[in-house]
């Protein structure tokens, strides 16, 4: 990530944290107050993106992927219903997991 992108990202986060509207002018003002220079299109790009995808929504959905697809659709009607469902069995615990129980990262 370039310095320009980081500067605009941090400016947008500051504006969001203060509860202010995220606009290109406000991003530019914050970047200038930090004595940084960014290419002129970055503040407008970030502001336009964040009007379509609000920053609060982006932060709450970090790492969220689409839900896994369910069972594939049946080629012939009802064929999927006739197939027996498989039950998942619990996997046996590895010995390495038991050895790690007493390990503490900061002990």
Secondary structure, DSSP 4 states (H G I P E B T S, - for coil): --HHHHHHHHHHHHHHHTT----HHHHHHHHHHTT----HHHHHHHHHHHHHS-HHHHHHTTT--PPPP-SPPPSSTTHHHHSPPPPPPPPPPPHHHHHHTT--TT-
